[in-house]
Amino acid sequence: MAGQHYSFDPPPLLPTTEEDTVNRLRLLRSRRVGIATYRRLMAEHGSAEAALAALPAVAKASGVADYTLCPLDHIHAELDRGRSTGAQLVVEGSAYYPTALLDIPDAPPMFWAMGQLDILQRPMVALVGARNASSLGTRMARKLGKDLAAEGITVVSGLARGVDAAAHLGAMAGGTVAVQAGGVDTIYPVENAGLAHDILTTGVRLSEMPMGLQPQARHFPMRNRIISGLAQAVVVVEAAAKSGSLITARNALDQGREVMAVPGHPFDARAWGCNMLIRDGAALVRGADDILEAIAARHTPEPAAPQPAAARPTRDLRQTAALHREILERLGPSPVAEDQLMRDLNARATDIAPVLVDLELEGKIQRQAGGLLARSA
């Protein structure tokens, strides 16, 4: 399994000088430069130095007057802070940059990492779930982490309280990867400071954010795409219907990763998200063996078995996500009859009804009297 990897375009040439690394970081930290703009500028100009030289003119052509690059002293301060805390800047194309990340369209061009960086090339599985997890949920996360680590799988999670912390603890002996929403030297939540310190002995903490940055709400979805991007499979251990863990699951789906979930009791709101994922086609997880079998089968295609004529097709997660988007595009503030929506989408009631329930639980649509539907404001 360790030899398995995803296909990817050839990485950019490895930076050969400290000056080039400084230029790449300065380009990425400059105002209005996100990942897509960074990659476009690098592709068009061939180097970070040339891209920086062109950036003010590019900004002016886009209507931004008096554009200034990120101050050079800010970049040197960030690099100095990284060195002083024992962090390493891992640039795309370097030996430590995980090959799996290169498979996602919005992979970070670089990130800060601390700990045993060699484990970043091992096969990984993400374990994510509720912060206010039940005792059963944390026990399950810890057991899955321990069992996966014993099989040579590196567990990746988000260093949050609840399921994340339990997964890291369970996998500690084999090495675990914690992806942080703020700077790699900024521990959140504070209660996990001891855990964050212990991870460095066998595993890695990493973040694409600048050193010292305190995490904000908008940083967590960005972190989640890295968690799923590193992994061959994402396992949701416990999650409510409106949960950040479901964002990670959707990222995994978009990235072509396996999505799996641990079932829970229907009366427990902390299990609703997992149960919805399973209903929509995610593989059910009873233990580490289910995860190992799923990722092994993913790399060992088997001939398709003939389908019985009367078999009902299984709902597919990708199709469900597409149906979510189609429904939201059709609906607006003005109410529409549910049967009219079905006709417009050419969809059966058995297919569309559970998706409407999902969207209603997520607060994206509202039901009104007379069988009418409207998109939430």
Stockholm file with secondary structure:
# STOCKHOLM 1.0

chainA/1-377         MAGQHYSFDPPPLLPTTEEDTVNRLRLLRSRRVGIATYRRLMAEHGSAEAALAALPAVAKASGVADYTLCPLDHIHAELDRGRSTGAQLVVEGSAYYPTALLDIPDAPPMFWAMGQLDILQRPMVALVGARNASSLGTRMARKLGKDLAAEGITVVSGLARGVDAAAHLGAMAGGTVAVQAGGVDTIYPVENAGLAHDILTTGVRLSEMPMGLQPQARHFPMRNRIISGLAQAVVVVEAAAKSGSLITARNALDQGREVMAVPGHPFDARAWGCNMLIRDGAALVRGADDILEAIAARHTPEPAAPQPAAARPTRDLRQTAALHREILERLGPSPVAEDQLMRDLNARATDIAPVLVDLELEGKIQRQAGGLLARSA
#=GR chainA/1-377 SS CTTCCCCCCCCCCCCCSHHHHHHHHHHHHSTTCCHHHHHHHHHHHSSHHHHHHHHHHHHHHTTCCSCCCCCHHHHHHHHHHHHHTTCEEEETTSTTSCGGGGGSTTCCSEEEEEECGGGGGSCEEEEEECTTCCHHHHHHHHHHHHHHHHTTCEEEECCCTTHHHHHHHHHGGGCEEEECSSCTTSCSSGGGHHHHHHHHHHSEEEESSCTTCCCCTTHHHHHHHHHHHHCSEEEEEECCSSCHHHHHHHHHHHTTCEEEECCCCTTCGGGHHHHHHHHTTCEECSSHHHHHHHHHHHTSCCCCCCCCTTCCCCCCHHHHHHHHHHHHHHCCSSCEEHHHHHHHHTCCHHHHHHHHHHHHHTTSEEEETTTEEEECC
#=GC SS_cons         CTTCCCCCCCCCCCCCSHHHHHHHHHHHHSTTCCHHHHHHHHHHHSSHHHHHHHHHHHHHHTTCCSCCCCCHHHHHHHHHHHHHTTCEEEETTSTTSCGGGGGSTTCCSEEEEEECGGGGGSCEEEEEECTTCCHHHHHHHHHHHHHHHHTTCEEEECCCTTHHHHHHHHHGGGCEEEECSSCTTSCSSGGGHHHHHHHHHHSEEEESSCTTCCCCTTHHHHHHHHHHHHCSEEEEEECCSSCHHHHHHHHHHHTTCEEEECCCCTTCGGGHHHHHHHHTTCEECSSHHHHHHHHHHHTSCCCCCCCCTTCCCCCCHHHHHHHHHHHHHHCCSSCEEHHHHHHHHTCCHHHHHHHHHHHHHTTSEEEETTTEEEECC
//
